[in-house]
Amino acid sequence: MAESTIQQQSLTGWDKPDLDLSGAEWQSSSGGRGDVQIAFVEGFIAMRNSRRPESPSLIFTPAEWGAFVLGAREGEFDLT
């Protein structure tokens, strides 16, 4: 079986810094339900899967986070 490698590449138009999340204070959803955690770091919002905290985190600007939360509240991501 061939070995695979993962390479980090800079993304064109990526306007977010590489954040150091090692000291982030991760918060779970209310009631501790779900697999999502968020942290507020250096003016950005990071989101990760709590079951796989070593996997990459999504990074949002405050405006992006606001749009995401509004969309979630309005059912934009409901699958039913």
All heavy atoms as a GROMACS GRO file, in nm:
protein
  615
    1MET      N    1   0.084  -0.118   0.000
    1MET     CA    2   0.000   0.000   0.000
    1MET      C    3   0.089   0.125   0.000
    1MET      O    4   0.185   0.133   0.074
    1MET     CB    5  -0.090  -0.004   0.123
    1MET     CG    6  -0.179   0.117   0.134
    1MET     SD    7  -0.287   0.108   0.279
    1MET     CE    8  -0.433   0.049   0.200
    2ALA      N    9   0.056   0.221  -0.083
    2ALA     CA   10   0.136   0.343  -0.093
    2ALA      C   11   0.111   0.432   0.028
    2ALA      O   12   0.002   0.438   0.081
    2ALA     CB   13   0.099   0.417  -0.221
    3GLU      N   14   0.217   0.500   0.068
    3GLU     CA   15   0.206   0.592   0.180
    3GLU      C   16   0.151   0.725   0.130
    3GLU      O   17   0.188   0.772   0.024
    3GLU     CB   18   0.345   0.617   0.240
    3GLU     CG   19   0.361   0.564   0.378
    3GLU     CD   20   0.497   0.596   0.433
    3GLU    OE1   21   0.519   0.712   0.471
    3GLU    OE2   22   0.580   0.504   0.436
    4SER      N   23   0.061   0.784   0.208
    4SER     CA   24   0.008   0.915   0.169
    4SER      C   25   0.065   1.021   0.262
    4SER      O   26   0.098   0.993   0.377
    4SER     CB   27  -0.144   0.917   0.174
    4SER     OG   28  -0.187   0.897   0.307
    5THR      N   29   0.078   1.140   0.210
    5THR     CA   30   0.125   1.251   0.292
    5THR      C   31   0.026   1.365   0.282
    5THR      O   32  -0.042   1.381   0.181
    5THR     CB   33   0.264   1.301   0.244
    5THR    OG1   34   0.253   1.342   0.108
    5THR    CG2   35   0.369   1.192   0.257
    6ILE      N   36   0.018   1.441   0.387
    6ILE     CA   37  -0.068   1.559   0.388
    6ILE      C   38   0.022   1.680   0.386
    6ILE      O   39   0.112   1.693   0.468
    6ILE     CB   40  -0.157   1.561   0.514
    6ILE    CG1   41  -0.249   1.440   0.515
    6ILE    CG2   42  -0.236   1.690   0.522
    6ILE    CD1   43  -0.330   1.425   0.642
    7GLN      N   44  -0.003   1.768   0.291
    7GLN     CA   45   0.077   1.889   0.280
    7GLN      C   46  -0.010   2.010   0.313
    7GLN      O   47  -0.124   2.018   0.270
    7GLN     CB   48   0.133   1.904   0.139
    7GLN     CG   49   0.230   1.796   0.102
    7GLN     CD   50   0.281   1.814  -0.040
    7GLN    OE1   51   0.224   1.888  -0.119
    7GLN    NE2   52   0.389   1.746  -0.072
    8GLN      N   53   0.046   2.100   0.391
    8GLN     CA   54  -0.022   2.225   0.421
    8GLN      C   55   0.007   2.322   0.308
    8GLN      O   56   0.122   2.340   0.269
    8GLN     CB   57   0.029   2.284   0.552
    8GLN     CG   58  -0.006   2.204   0.675
    8GLN     CD   59  -0.153   2.215   0.707
    8GLN    OE1   60  -0.233   2.139   0.657
    8GLN    NE2   61  -0.188   2.307   0.790
    9GLN      N   62  -0.095   2.380   0.251
    9GLN     CA   63  -0.077   2.478   0.146
    9GLN      C   64  -0.148   2.606   0.187
    9GLN      O   65  -0.254   2.602   0.248
    9GLN     CB   66  -0.137   2.427   0.015
    9GLN     CG   67  -0.071   2.304  -0.037
    9GLN     CD   68  -0.137   2.256  -0.165
    9GLN    OE1   69  -0.230   2.317  -0.215
    9GLN    NE2   70  -0.088   2.146  -0.219
   10SER      N   71  -0.086   2.719   0.153
   10SER     CA   72  -0.154   2.844   0.180
   10SER      C   73  -0.270   2.859   0.082
   10SER      O   74  -0.259   2.820  -0.034
   10SER     CB   75  -0.059   2.963   0.170
   10SER     OG   76  -0.008   2.970   0.040
   11LEU      N   77  -0.380   2.910   0.130
   11LEU     CA   78  -0.499   2.924   0.048
   11LEU      C   79  -0.506   3.065  -0.009
   11LEU      O   80  -0.493   3.162   0.064
   11LEU     CB   81  -0.624   2.895   0.131
   11LEU     CG   82  -0.630   2.756   0.194
   11LEU    CD1   83  -0.750   2.746   0.286
   11LEU    CD2   84  -0.637   2.650   0.088
   12THR      N   85  -0.529   3.077  -0.137
   12THR     CA   86  -0.544   3.207  -0.200
   12THR      C   87  -0.666   3.276  -0.142
   12THR      O   88  -0.774   3.216  -0.132
   12THR     CB   89  -0.561   3.190  -0.352
   12THR    OG1   90  -0.449   3.119  -0.402
   12THR    CG2   91  -0.573   3.325  -0.420
   13GLY      N   92  -0.649   3.399  -0.097
   13GLY     CA   93  -0.761   3.474  -0.040
   13GLY      C   94  -0.786   3.443   0.106
   13GLY      O   95  -0.877   3.497   0.165
   14TRP      N   96  -0.709   3.356   0.166
   14TRP     CA   97  -0.724   3.320   0.307
   14TRP      C   98  -0.676   3.439   0.390
   14TRP      O   99  -0.560   3.473   0.390
   14TRP     CB  100  -0.642   3.196   0.338
   14TRP     CG  101  -0.654   3.146   0.477
   14TRP    CD1  102  -0.560   3.158   0.575
   14TRP    CD2  103  -0.763   3.077   0.537
   14TRP    NE1  104  -0.603   3.099   0.690
   14TRP    CE2  105  -0.728   3.048   0.671
   14TRP    CE3  106  -0.887   3.035   0.492
   14TRP    CZ2  107  -0.812   2.981   0.757
   14TRP    CZ3  108  -0.969   2.968   0.578
   14TRP    CH2  109  -0.932   2.942   0.709
   15ASP      N  110  -0.768   3.503   0.459
   15ASP     CA  111  -0.733   3.624   0.533
   15ASP      C  112  -0.732   3.602   0.684
   15ASP      O  113  -0.746   3.694   0.761
   15ASP     CB  114  -0.829   3.737   0.497
   15ASP     CG  115  -0.974   3.702   0.528
   15ASP    OD1  116  -1.002   3.584   0.560
   15ASP    OD2  117  -1.059   3.791   0.521
   16LYS      N  118  -0.712   3.477   0.725
   16LYS     CA  119  -0.713   3.445   0.867
   16LYS      C  120  -0.575   3.397   0.908
   16LYS      O  121  -0.510   3.324   0.835
   16LYS     CB  122  -0.818   3.340   0.897
   16LYS     CG  123  -0.956   3.393   0.868
   16LYS     CD  124  -1.060   3.285   0.874
   16LYS     CE  125  -1.188   3.342   0.818
   16LYS     NZ  126  -1.264   3.248   0.744
   17PRO      N  127  -0.530   3.438   1.025
   17PRO     CA  128  -0.396   3.398   1.069
   17PRO      C  129  -0.395   3.253   1.118
   17PRO      O  130  -0.499   3.194   1.145
   17PRO     CB  131  -0.370   3.493   1.186
   17PRO     CG  132  -0.506   3.519   1.243
   17PRO     CD  133  -0.598   3.522   1.122
   18ASP      N  134  -0.276   3.197   1.127
   18ASP     CA  135  -0.260   3.068   1.193
   18ASP      C  136  -0.269   3.096   1.342
   18ASP      O  137  -0.181   3.161   1.399
   18ASP     CB  138  -0.122   3.007   1.162
   18ASP     CG  139  -0.120   2.932   1.032
   18ASP    OD1  140  -0.228   2.888   0.988
   18ASP    OD2  141  -0.011   2.917   0.976
   19LEU      N  142  -0.376   3.053   1.404
   19LEU     CA  143  -0.396   3.079   1.545
   19LEU      C  144  -0.335   2.968   1.629
   19LEU      O  145  -0.343   2.851   1.593
   19LEU     CB  146  -0.546   3.089   1.577
   19LEU     CG  147  -0.623   3.201   1.509
   19LEU    CD1  148  -0.772   3.190   1.543
   19LEU    CD2  149  -0.568   3.336   1.548
   20ASP      N  150  -0.277   3.006   1.742
   20ASP     CA  151  -0.228   2.906   1.838
   20ASP      C  152  -0.346   2.868   1.926
   20ASP      O  153  -0.388   2.946   2.012
   20ASP     CB  154  -0.114   2.965   1.921
   20ASP     CG  155  -0.061   2.867   2.024
   20ASP    OD1  156  -0.104   2.749   2.025
   20ASP    OD2  157   0.024   2.908   2.104
   21LEU      N  158  -0.401   2.749   1.904
   21LEU     CA  159  -0.518   2.705   1.979
   21LEU      C  160  -0.481   2.617   2.098
   21LEU      O  161  -0.570   2.566   2.167
   21LEU     CB  162  -0.613   2.628   1.886
   21LEU     CG  163  -0.663   2.707   1.765
   21LEU    CD1  164  -0.747   2.618   1.675
   21LEU    CD2  165  -0.741   2.830   1.809
   22SER      N  166  -0.351   2.601   2.126
   22SER     CA  167  -0.308   2.512   2.233
   22SER      C  168  -0.356   2.558   2.370
   22SER      O  169  -0.379   2.474   2.458
   22SER     CB  170  -0.156   2.497   2.233
   22SER     OG  171  -0.094   2.622   2.256
   23GLY      N  172  -0.373   2.687   2.391
   23GLY     CA  173  -0.420   2.737   2.519
   23GLY      C  174  -0.564   2.783   2.518
   23GLY      O  175  -0.610   2.847   2.612
   24ALA      N  176  -0.636   2.750   2.410
   24ALA     CA  177  -0.775   2.796   2.396
   24ALA      C  178  -0.864   2.733   2.503
   24ALA      O  179  -0.844   2.618   2.543
   24ALA     CB  180  -0.828   2.761   2.257
   25GLU      N  181  -0.962   2.811   2.548
   25GLU     CA  182  -1.061   2.760   2.643
   25GLU      C  183  -1.184   2.719   2.563
   25GLU      O  184  -1.265   2.802   2.526
   25GLU     CB  185  -1.095   2.868   2.745
   25GLU     CG  186  -0.980   2.901   2.836
   25GLU     CD  187  -1.016   3.002   2.943
   25GLU    OE1  188  -1.134   3.008   2.984
   25GLU    OE2  189  -0.925   3.076   2.985
   26TRP      N  190  -1.194   2.590   2.536
   26TRP     CA  191  -1.302   2.536   2.454
   26TRP      C  192  -1.430   2.525   2.534
   26TRP      O  193  -1.428   2.483   2.649
   26TRP     CB  194  -1.262   2.400   2.399
   26TRP     CG  195  -1.147   2.412   2.302
   26TRP    CD1  196  -1.016   2.393   2.328
   26TRP    CD2  197  -1.156   2.449   2.164
   26TRP    NE1  198  -0.941   2.416   2.214
   26TRP    CE2  199  -1.024   2.449   2.113
   26TRP    CE3  200  -1.261   2.481   2.079
   26TRP    CZ2  201  -0.996   2.481   1.980
   26TRP    CZ3  202  -1.233   2.512   1.948
   26TRP    CH2  203  -1.102   2.512   1.899
   27GLN      N  204  -1.540   2.565   2.472
   27GLN     CA  205  -1.672   2.561   2.536
   27GLN      C  206  -1.763   2.469   2.455
   27GLN      O  207  -1.763   2.474   2.333
   27GLN     CB  208  -1.734   2.700   2.539
   27GLN     CG  209  -1.649   2.803   2.610
   27GLN     CD  210  -1.704   2.943   2.591
   27GLN    OE1  211  -1.823   2.962   2.571
   27GLN    NE2  212  -1.616   3.042   2.597
   28SER      N  213  -1.838   2.387   2.528
   28SER     CA  214  -1.936   2.298   2.463
   28SER      C  215  -2.070   2.367   2.457
   28SER      O  216  -2.095   2.464   2.528
   28SER     CB  217  -1.948   2.167   2.540
   28SER     OG  218  -1.828   2.096   2.536
   29SER      N  219  -2.158   2.313   2.375
   29SER     CA  220  -2.293   2.367   2.366
   29SER      C  221  -2.364   2.354   2.500
   29SER      O  222  -2.324   2.276   2.586
   29SER     CB  223  -2.372   2.292   2.258
   29SER     OG  224  -2.383   2.157   2.293
   30SER      N  225  -2.471   2.429   2.517
   30SER     CA  226  -2.546   2.424   2.642
   30SER      C  227  -2.592   2.282   2.670
   30SER      O  228  -2.636   2.211   2.580
   30SER     CB  229  -2.665   2.519   2.638
   30SER     OG  230  -2.752   2.482   2.532
   31GLY      N  231  -2.578   2.240   2.792
   31GLY     CA  232  -2.617   2.105   2.828
   31GLY      C  233  -2.515   2.000   2.791
   31GLY      O  234  -2.534   1.883   2.819
   32GLY      N  235  -2.405   2.041   2.728
   32GLY     CA  236  -2.301   1.946   2.691
   32GLY      C  237  -2.340   1.850   2.582
   32GLY      O  238  -2.275   1.749   2.561
   33ARG      N  239  -2.448   1.878   2.510
   33ARG     CA  240  -2.490   1.790   2.400
   33ARG      C  241  -2.418   1.826   2.272
   33ARG      O  242  -2.385   1.940   2.249
   33ARG     CB  243  -2.641   1.802   2.380
   33ARG     CG  244  -2.719   1.740   2.493
   33ARG     CD  245  -2.866   1.752   2.468
   33ARG     NE  246  -2.918   1.827   2.582
   33ARG     CZ  247  -3.009   1.921   2.576
   33ARG    NH1  248  -3.061   1.954   2.463
   33ARG    NH2  249  -3.050   1.982   2.684
   34GLY      N  250  -2.400   1.727   2.190
   34GLY     CA  251  -2.338   1.752   2.060
   34GLY      C  252  -2.188   1.732   2.064
   34GLY      O  253  -2.129   1.708   2.169
   35ASP      N  254  -2.129   1.743   1.949
   35ASP     CA  255  -1.986   1.718   1.935
   35ASP      C  256  -1.907   1.844   1.902
   35ASP      O  257  -1.790   1.836   1.870
   35ASP     CB  258  -1.963   1.617   1.822
   35ASP     CG  259  -2.024   1.483   1.850
   35ASP    OD1  260  -2.043   1.451   1.968
   35ASP    OD2  261  -2.053   1.411   1.754
   36VAL      N  262  -1.971   1.960   1.908
   36VAL     CA  263  -1.906   2.083   1.867
   36VAL      C  264  -1.860   2.164   1.988
   36VAL      O  265  -1.932   2.175   2.087
   36VAL     CB  266  -2.002   2.169   1.780
   36VAL    CG1  267  -1.942   2.304   1.749
   36VAL    CG2  268  -2.038   2.095   1.653
   37GLN      N  269  -1.740   2.217   1.978
   37GLN     CA  270  -1.688   2.308   2.079
   37GLN      C  271  -1.640   2.434   2.008
   37GLN      O  272  -1.595   2.428   1.894
   37GLN     CB  273  -1.570   2.247   2.154
   37GLN     CG  274  -1.606   2.129   2.241
   37GLN     CD  275  -1.484   2.072   2.310
   37GLN    OE1  276  -1.379   2.057   2.249
   37GLN    NE2  277  -1.499   2.040   2.437
   38ILE      N  278  -1.648   2.547   2.077
   38ILE     CA  279  -1.598   2.672   2.022
   38ILE      C  280  -1.503   2.737   2.122
   38ILE      O  281  -1.509   2.710   2.242
   38ILE     CB  282  -1.711   2.770   1.984
   38ILE    CG1  283  -1.792   2.810   2.107
   38ILE    CG2  284  -1.800   2.712   1.876
   38ILE    CD1  285  -1.887   2.925   2.082
   39ALA      N  286  -1.417   2.822   2.069
   39ALA     CA  287  -1.325   2.900   2.151
   39ALA      C  288  -1.308   3.036   2.086
   39ALA      O  289  -1.309   3.048   1.963
   39ALA     CB  290  -1.190   2.830   2.163
   40PHE      N  291  -1.295   3.138   2.168
   40PHE     CA  292  -1.272   3.274   2.120
   40PHE      C  293  -1.123   3.303   2.137
   40PHE      O  294  -1.072   3.305   2.248
   40PHE     CB  295  -1.358   3.374   2.198
   40PHE     CG  296  -1.505   3.346   2.183
   40PHE    CD1  297  -1.572   3.266   2.274
   40PHE    CD2  298  -1.576   3.397   2.077
   40PHE    CE1  299  -1.707   3.238   2.261
   40PHE    CE2  300  -1.711   3.371   2.061
   40PHE     CZ  301  -1.777   3.290   2.153
   41VAL      N  302  -1.054   3.324   2.023
   41VAL     CA  303  -0.909   3.340   2.025
   41VAL      C  304  -0.868   3.456   1.935
   41VAL      O  305  -0.899   3.455   1.815
   41VAL     CB  306  -0.838   3.210   1.977
   41VAL    CG1  307  -0.688   3.226   1.980
   41VAL    CG2  308  -0.882   3.091   2.061
   42GLU      N  309  -0.803   3.554   1.993
   42GLU     CA  310  -0.745   3.666   1.918
   42GLU      C  311  -0.845   3.732   1.823
   42GLU      O  312  -0.812   3.766   1.710
   42GLU     CB  313  -0.622   3.620   1.840
   42GLU     CG  314  -0.510   3.568   1.929
   42GLU     CD  315  -0.391   3.519   1.849
   42GLU    OE1  316  -0.367   3.570   1.737
   42GLU    OE2  317  -0.321   3.430   1.898
   43GLY      N  318  -0.969   3.748   1.866
   43GLY     CA  319  -1.069   3.814   1.785
   43GLY      C  320  -1.137   3.725   1.682
   43GLY      O  321  -1.216   3.773   1.602
   44PHE      N  322  -1.106   3.598   1.682
   44PHE     CA  323  -1.168   3.501   1.592
   44PHE      C  324  -1.243   3.397   1.674
   44PHE      O  325  -1.225   3.385   1.795
   44PHE     CB  326  -1.062   3.432   1.506
   44PHE     CG  327  -0.995   3.523   1.407
   44PHE    CD1  328  -0.883   3.596   1.443
   44PHE    CD2  329  -1.046   3.538   1.279
   44PHE    CE1  330  -0.822   3.681   1.353
   44PHE    CE2  331  -0.986   3.623   1.188
   44PHE     CZ  332  -0.873   3.695   1.225
   45ILE      N  333  -1.326   3.318   1.607
   45ILE     CA  334  -1.399   3.210   1.671
   45ILE      C  335  -1.352   3.081   1.605
   45ILE      O  336  -1.357   3.067   1.482
   45ILE     CB  337  -1.552   3.226   1.656
   45ILE    CG1  338  -1.600   3.354   1.725
   45ILE    CG2  339  -1.624   3.107   1.719
   45ILE    CD1  340  -1.596   3.475   1.640
   46ALA      N  341  -1.305   2.987   1.687
   46ALA     CA  342  -1.261   2.857   1.638
   46ALA      C  343  -1.367   2.754   1.675
   46ALA      O  344  -1.425   2.761   1.783
   46ALA     CB  345  -1.127   2.819   1.699
   47MET      N  346  -1.392   2.660   1.586
   47MET     CA  347  -1.489   2.554   1.612
   47MET      C  348  -1.421   2.420   1.580
   47MET      O  349  -1.351   2.408   1.479
   47MET     CB  350  -1.614   2.570   1.526
   47MET     CG  351  -1.717   2.463   1.554
   47MET     SD  352  -1.881   2.476   1.474
   47MET     CE  353  -1.863   2.580   1.337
   48ARG      N  354  -1.443   2.323   1.670
   48ARG     CA  355  -1.384   2.191   1.648
   48ARG      C  356  -1.480   2.080   1.688
   48ARG      O  357  -1.579   2.103   1.758
   48ARG     CB  358  -1.253   2.176   1.726
   48ARG     CG  359  -1.273   2.162   1.876
   48ARG     CD  360  -1.142   2.142   1.947
   48ARG     NE  361  -1.163   2.118   2.090
   48ARG     CZ  362  -1.067   2.103   2.178
   48ARG    NH1  363  -0.942   2.111   2.138
   48ARG    NH2  364  -1.094   2.080   2.304
   49ASN      N  365  -1.446   1.959   1.647
   49ASN     CA  366  -1.520   1.840   1.684
   49ASN      C  367  -1.462   1.791   1.816
   49ASN      O  368  -1.345   1.755   1.824
   49ASN     CB  369  -1.502   1.734   1.575
   49ASN     CG  370  -1.574   1.605   1.603
   49ASN    OD1  371  -1.609   1.574   1.716
   49ASN    ND2  372  -1.596   1.527   1.499
   50SER      N  373  -1.543   1.788   1.922
   50SER     CA  374  -1.492   1.751   2.054
   50SER      C  375  -1.451   1.604   2.061
   50SER      O  376  -1.371   1.567   2.146
   50SER     CB  377  -1.596   1.781   2.162
   50SER     OG  378  -1.712   1.702   2.143
   51ARG      N  379  -1.503   1.522   1.972
   51ARG     CA  380  -1.464   1.380   1.972
   51ARG      C  381  -1.329   1.359   1.906
   51ARG      O  382  -1.267   1.255   1.922
   51ARG     CB  383  -1.569   1.296   1.900
   51ARG     CG  384  -1.697   1.288   1.978
   51ARG     CD  385  -1.792   1.192   1.913
   51ARG     NE  386  -1.919   1.192   1.984
   51ARG     CZ  387  -2.020   1.115   1.953
   51ARG    NH1  388  -2.012   1.033   1.851
   51ARG    NH2  389  -2.132   1.121   2.022
   52ARG      N  390  -1.286   1.458   1.826
   52ARG     CA  391  -1.155   1.451   1.759
   52ARG      C  392  -1.086   1.586   1.771
   52ARG      O  393  -1.066   1.656   1.671
   52ARG     CB  394  -1.174   1.413   1.613
   52ARG     CG  395  -1.241   1.274   1.600
   52ARG     CD  396  -1.233   1.221   1.465
   52ARG     NE  397  -1.090   1.214   1.430
   52ARG     CZ  398  -1.048   1.178   1.311
   52ARG    NH1  399  -1.132   1.145   1.218
   52ARG    NH2  400  -0.920   1.174   1.284
   53PRO      N  401  -1.047   1.625   1.892
   53PRO     CA  402  -0.989   1.758   1.911
   53PRO      C  403  -0.858   1.781   1.838
   53PRO      O  404  -0.818   1.895   1.816
   53PRO     CB  405  -0.970   1.767   2.063
   53PRO     CG  406  -0.972   1.627   2.112
   53PRO     CD  407  -1.056   1.549   2.016
   54GLU      N  408  -0.792   1.674   1.795
   54GLU     CA  409  -0.667   1.688   1.722
   54GLU      C  410  -0.689   1.723   1.575
   54GLU      O  411  -0.597   1.764   1.505
   54GLU     CB  412  -0.583   1.560   1.733
   54GLU     CG  413  -0.635   1.441   1.654
   54GLU     CD  414  -0.757   1.370   1.714
   54GLU    OE1  415  -0.800   1.401   1.826
   54GLU    OE2  416  -0.810   1.282   1.644
   55SER      N  417  -0.812   1.706   1.526
   55SER     CA  418  -0.840   1.737   1.386
   55SER      C  419  -0.848   1.889   1.366
   55SER      O  420  -0.860   1.964   1.462
   55SER     CB  421  -0.970   1.668   1.341
   55SER     OG  422  -1.078   1.712   1.417
   56PRO      N  423  -0.840   1.934   1.243
   56PRO     CA  424  -0.840   2.079   1.217
   56PRO      C  425  -0.966   2.149   1.269
   56PRO      O  426  -1.074   2.092   1.272
   56PRO     CB  427  -0.834   2.089   1.064
   56PRO     CG  428  -0.776   1.959   1.020
   56PRO     CD  429  -0.825   1.857   1.119
   57SER      N  430  -0.948   2.273   1.309
   57SER     CA  431  -1.058   2.357   1.355
   57SER      C  432  -1.099   2.451   1.244
   57SER      O  433  -1.017   2.492   1.162
   57SER     CB  434  -1.015   2.440   1.476
   57SER     OG  435  -0.980   2.357   1.584
   58LEU      N  436  -1.227   2.485   1.241
   58LEU     CA  437  -1.275   2.589   1.150
   58LEU      C  438  -1.254   2.723   1.218
   58LEU      O  439  -1.278   2.736   1.338
   58LEU     CB  440  -1.423   2.568   1.120
   58LEU     CG  441  -1.461   2.439   1.050
   58LEU    CD1  442  -1.613   2.428   1.041
   58LEU    CD2  443  -1.400   2.434   0.913
   59ILE      N  444  -1.212   2.823   1.143
   59ILE     CA  445  -1.188   2.956   1.198
   59ILE      C  446  -1.284   3.054   1.131
   59ILE      O  447  -1.292   3.059   1.008
   59ILE     CB  448  -1.042   3.002   1.174
   59ILE    CG1  449  -0.942   2.897   1.224
   59ILE    CG2  450  -1.018   3.138   1.237
   59ILE    CD1  451  -0.949   2.868   1.373
   60PHE      N  452  -1.356   3.130   1.213
   60PHE     CA  453  -1.453   3.228   1.165
   60PHE      C  454  -1.414   3.368   1.210
   60PHE      O  455  -1.367   3.387   1.322
   60PHE     CB  456  -1.592   3.200   1.225
   60PHE     CG  457  -1.654   3.070   1.184
   60PHE    CD1  458  -1.631   2.955   1.258
   60PHE    CD2  459  -1.738   3.063   1.074
   60PHE    CE1  460  -1.690   2.834   1.223
   60PHE    CE2  461  -1.797   2.942   1.038
   60PHE     CZ  462  -1.773   2.828   1.112
   61THR      N  463  -1.439   3.467   1.125
   61THR     CA  464  -1.433   3.606   1.170
   61THR      C  465  -1.563   3.632   1.246
   61THR      O  466  -1.659   3.556   1.233
   61THR     CB  467  -1.426   3.703   1.049
   61THR    OG1  468  -1.548   3.693   0.975
   61THR    CG2  469  -1.304   3.677   0.961
   62PRO      N  470  -1.570   3.739   1.324
   62PRO     CA  471  -1.696   3.768   1.393
   62PRO      C  472  -1.815   3.782   1.297
   62PRO      O  473  -1.924   3.734   1.328
   62PRO     CB  474  -1.666   3.899   1.467
   62PRO     CG  475  -1.519   3.892   1.494
   62PRO     CD  476  -1.462   3.827   1.370
   63ALA      N  477  -1.795   3.843   1.181
   63ALA     CA  478  -1.905   3.857   1.084
   63ALA      C  479  -1.949   3.721   1.031
   63ALA      O  480  -2.068   3.694   1.017
   63ALA     CB  481  -1.862   3.949   0.969
   64GLU      N  482  -1.853   3.635   1.000
   64GLU     CA  483  -1.886   3.501   0.952
   64GLU      C  484  -1.960   3.421   1.060
   64GLU      O  485  -2.056   3.351   1.031
   64GLU     CB  486  -1.759   3.426   0.911
   64GLU     CG  487  -1.694   3.480   0.787
   64GLU     CD  488  -1.555   3.423   0.764
   64GLU    OE1  489  -1.488   3.382   0.861
   64GLU    OE2  490  -1.514   3.421   0.647
   65TRP      N  491  -1.913   3.433   1.183
   65TRP     CA  492  -1.977   3.361   1.294
   65TRP      C  493  -2.121   3.409   1.312
   65TRP      O  494  -2.212   3.329   1.329
   65TRP     CB  495  -1.897   3.379   1.423
   65TRP     CG  496  -1.956   3.304   1.537
   65TRP    CD1  497  -2.022   3.355   1.644
   65TRP    CD2  498  -1.957   3.161   1.554
   65TRP    NE1  499  -2.063   3.254   1.728
   65TRP    CE2  500  -2.025   3.134   1.675
   65TRP    CE3  501  -1.908   3.055   1.480
   65TRP    CZ2  502  -2.044   3.005   1.722
   65TRP    CZ3  503  -1.927   2.926   1.527
   65TRP    CH2  504  -1.994   2.902   1.646
   66GLY      N  505  -2.141   3.541   1.305
   66GLY     CA  506  -2.276   3.596   1.318
   66GLY      C  507  -2.368   3.543   1.210
   66GLY      O  508  -2.483   3.506   1.236
   67ALA      N  509  -2.319   3.536   1.087
   67ALA     CA  510  -2.400   3.485   0.976
   67ALA      C  511  -2.429   3.336   0.996
   67ALA      O  512  -2.541   3.290   0.969
   67ALA     CB  513  -2.328   3.507   0.843
   68PHE      N  514  -2.332   3.261   1.044
   68PHE     CA  515  -2.351   3.119   1.070
   68PHE      C  516  -2.457   3.097   1.178
   68PHE      O  517  -2.550   3.017   1.160
   68PHE     CB  518  -2.218   3.054   1.112
   68PHE     CG  519  -2.232   2.913   1.159
   68PHE    CD1  520  -2.253   2.810   1.069
   68PHE    CD2  521  -2.225   2.883   1.294
   68PHE    CE1  522  -2.266   2.679   1.112
   68PHE    CE2  523  -2.238   2.753   1.338
   68PHE     CZ  524  -2.257   2.650   1.247
   69VAL      N  525  -2.445   3.167   1.288
   69VAL     CA  526  -2.541   3.152   1.399
   69VAL      C  527  -2.681   3.193   1.354
   69VAL      O  528  -2.779   3.124   1.382
   69VAL     CB  529  -2.495   3.231   1.523
   69VAL    CG1  530  -2.603   3.237   1.629
   69VAL    CG2  531  -2.367   3.170   1.581
   70LEU      N  532  -2.692   3.304   1.282
   70LEU     CA  533  -2.823   3.348   1.233
   70LEU      C  534  -2.883   3.242   1.140
   70LEU      O  535  -3.002   3.209   1.152
   70LEU     CB  536  -2.809   3.482   1.160
   70LEU     CG  537  -2.939   3.542   1.107
   70LEU    CD1  538  -3.036   3.571   1.221
   70LEU    CD2  539  -2.909   3.670   1.031
   71GLY      N  540  -2.803   3.188   1.050
   71GLY     CA  541  -2.852   3.084   0.960
   71GLY      C  542  -2.898   2.960   1.036
   71GLY      O  543  -3.001   2.901   1.005
   72ALA      N  544  -2.822   2.923   1.140
   72ALA     CA  545  -2.861   2.806   1.220
   72ALA      C  546  -2.994   2.832   1.293
   72ALA      O  547  -3.082   2.745   1.296
   72ALA     CB  548  -2.752   2.773   1.321
   73ARG      N  549  -3.008   2.950   1.348
   73ARG     CA  550  -3.132   2.985   1.418
   73ARG      C  551  -3.252   2.984   1.324
   73ARG      O  552  -3.362   2.951   1.365
   73ARG     CB  553  -3.119   3.120   1.486
   73ARG     CG  554  -3.033   3.119   1.608
   73ARG     CD  555  -3.028   3.254   1.674
   73ARG     NE  556  -2.942   3.250   1.791
   73ARG     CZ  557  -2.878   3.354   1.839
   73ARG    NH1  558  -2.890   3.473   1.780
   73ARG    NH2  559  -2.801   3.341   1.944
   74GLU      N  560  -3.229   3.022   1.200
   74GLU     CA  561  -3.338   3.028   1.102
   74GLU      C  562  -3.361   2.895   1.031
   74GLU      O  563  -3.444   2.888   0.941
   74GLU     CB  564  -3.310   3.140   1.000
   74GLU     CG  565  -3.315   3.278   1.064
   74GLU     CD  566  -3.284   3.389   0.965
   74GLU    OE1  567  -3.235   3.361   0.853
   74GLU    OE2  568  -3.307   3.505   1.001
   75GLY      N  569  -3.288   2.790   1.069
   75GLY     CA  570  -3.309   2.658   1.012
   75GLY      C  571  -3.240   2.632   0.880
   75GLY      O  572  -3.267   2.533   0.813
   76GLU      N  573  -3.146   2.720   0.843
   76GLU     CA  574  -3.079   2.705   0.716
   76GLU      C  575  -3.006   2.572   0.700
   76GLU      O  576  -2.993   2.520   0.588
   76GLU     CB  577  -2.977   2.820   0.700
   76GLU     CG  578  -2.902   2.822   0.569
   76GLU     CD  579  -2.809   2.941   0.556
   76GLU    OE1  580  -2.828   3.042   0.627
   76GLU    OE2  581  -2.717   2.931   0.475
   77PHE      N  582  -2.962   2.513   0.809
   77PHE     CA  583  -2.883   2.390   0.802
   77PHE      C  584  -2.962   2.266   0.844
   77PHE      O  585  -2.906   2.158   0.854
   77PHE     CB  586  -2.757   2.404   0.889
   77PHE     CG  587  -2.681   2.531   0.860
   77PHE    CD1  588  -2.675   2.632   0.953
   77PHE    CD2  589  -2.618   2.550   0.738
   77PHE    CE1  590  -2.606   2.749   0.927
   77PHE    CE2  591  -2.549   2.667   0.710
   77PHE     CZ  592  -2.543   2.767   0.805
   78ASP      N  593  -3.091   2.281   0.866
   78ASP     CA  594  -3.175   2.166   0.904
   78ASP      C  595  -3.182   2.068   0.787
   78ASP      O  596  -3.204   2.106   0.673
   78ASP     CB  597  -3.316   2.210   0.942
   78ASP     CG  598  -3.319   2.285   1.074
   78ASP    OD1  599  -3.217   2.291   1.143
   78ASP    OD2  600  -3.426   2.340   1.108
   79LEU      N  601  -3.165   1.942   0.817
   79LEU     CA  602  -3.166   1.840   0.714
   79LEU      C  603  -3.301   1.771   0.699
   79LEU      O  604  -3.318   1.685   0.614
   79LEU     CB  605  -3.058   1.735   0.743
   79LEU     CG  606  -2.915   1.790   0.748
   79LEU    CD1  607  -2.818   1.680   0.787
   79LEU    CD2  608  -2.876   1.849   0.615
   80THR      N  609  -3.397   1.807   0.784
   80THR     CA  610  -3.528   1.742   0.777
   80THR      C  611  -3.626   1.822   0.696
   80THR      O  612  -3.610   1.935   0.667
   80THR     CB  613  -3.585   1.721   0.918
   80THR    OG1  614  -3.594   1.847   0.984
   80THR    CG2  615  -3.497   1.626   0.995
   0.00000   0.00000   0.00000
